[in-house]
Amino acid sequence: MEKITSLAKRRGFVYQSSEIYGGQNGAWDYGPLGVELKNRIAGAWWKEMTRLHDNIVGLDAAILMHPRTWEASGHVENFTDPLVDCKKCKSRFRADQIPQENLAAKKCPDCGGELTDTRKFNLMFKTHIGPAEDTASIIYLRPETAQGIYVNYKNIIQSNRMKIPFGIAQIGKAFRNEIVTKNFIFRTCEFEQMEMQYFVKPGTDEEWFSEWRKQRWAYYEKLGIKMDHLRWHQHGPDELAHYAKDAYDIEYLFPMGWRELEGVHNRTDYDLGRHTQFSGKDLQYIDQDNNNERYIPYIIETSAGLTRNLLMILCDAYDEEQVADKGNDDDWRTVLRFHPDLAPVTVAVLPLMKKDGLAELAQDIRAELKEDYATDYDQAGAIGRRYRRQDEAGTPFCVTVDYQSKEDGTVTLRYRDSMEQVRVPKTELSTRIRSEIKAYKRIK
Ligand code: ATP
């Protein structure tokens, strides 16, 4: 993880928030390559969940919601972590994340000092809206995006004439006052989620639950993730949330071990039932194709962290490889093997020399490619070094412009993964890259 954290900073994927002031715990900033990567991951998920499904539509709800929302959802009452402190070294732990022996003996796992009793700590960030700081002005930063979907479910049925089964997808920020934030961007106080809530008829929920498990697994396969680094974890009775009938996590083998990446949950009619109760609005679905049958839909949720996906994708793509030309400084390379659809830069254009019009020709080629791809241009230093820099940023294709390019209009197309180079007419570059991306198969 240290290698990934340092590469992320060095290459402008992720920086510590407010670093010049010593940093802000639990918050991170996404630099030029990081924001591109994050947008691509969000784009891939959005395409998968909305464009590829005729019956799933998008939503972008506000972060600030009516405070009753969080009473109805159960967050005010139940969204707590058990917290213990060490009286001696002042370390703070989640009671469910330290060895049971330590908890029973009230002994700090770090220094052996005495631990406090366990107390419940609500993870929602609470603030005030308006000028008065009284109880009537309390408002929360949303701890999940899902509730914005539930409270809009009737609006969407009406405005878009949706029929069950249908889904609503949303990507957005969520905030949790996490007790322990470590492992880089794995668990942070400000993060982004990609959630899809699928509304189904009660009785068909188990079938849809298994269908969505299948689809979410296939999604990671499509992105070229190492499938032996993914596994399912079914929630046991003691882990199952109060609203859930069944829940599975997709776990990824991060450098610190297997950890949750995404959850697929059968939330039953709990959410819409509670919002009916708290809002006094009738949230039943009326099935006009079935004698106006009325019911509260069951919800199957797929809930993934966008920023956690970004960390997973960085870990999954990271590779160090000994390359053929041993004996010089460049015989090792660090390479990020991103799927080309996710790579922050798709094509880098590199003139072999700055002089003799090669730089100008390379700039012209870049200008044409810009319309179709995220591009970079680099003319500084030896060509081998420039390839290494692009490998480290995960750029799948490099185009090198040399003297022959001036004569016959061909350029070299270099592949990140195999390091193979082929000569291609510059007029065919864009279509060639397009078909390479379509046919992409991870080789390592
Ligand atoms: P955990 O048990 O890790 O705290 P959770 O089970 O509470 O997570 P959910 O509420 O199901 O998580 O959230 C759905 C997804 O949102 C998670 O699978 C994870 O990818 C992401 N997520 C949740 N909390 C955080 C966080 N603090 N930082 C980054 N991502 C998060």
Boltz pocket constraint, residues with backbone or C-beta under 6 A from the ligand:
constraints:
  - pocket:
      binder: B
      contacts: [[A, 143], [A, 144], [A, 176], [A, 178], [A, 185], [A, 186], [A, 187], [A, 188], [A, 189], [A, 190], [A, 191], [A, 192], [A, 193], [A, 260], [A, 261], [A, 262], [A, 263], [A, 303], [A, 304], [A, 305], [A, 306], [A, 307], [A, 308], [A, 309]]
      max_distance: 6.0
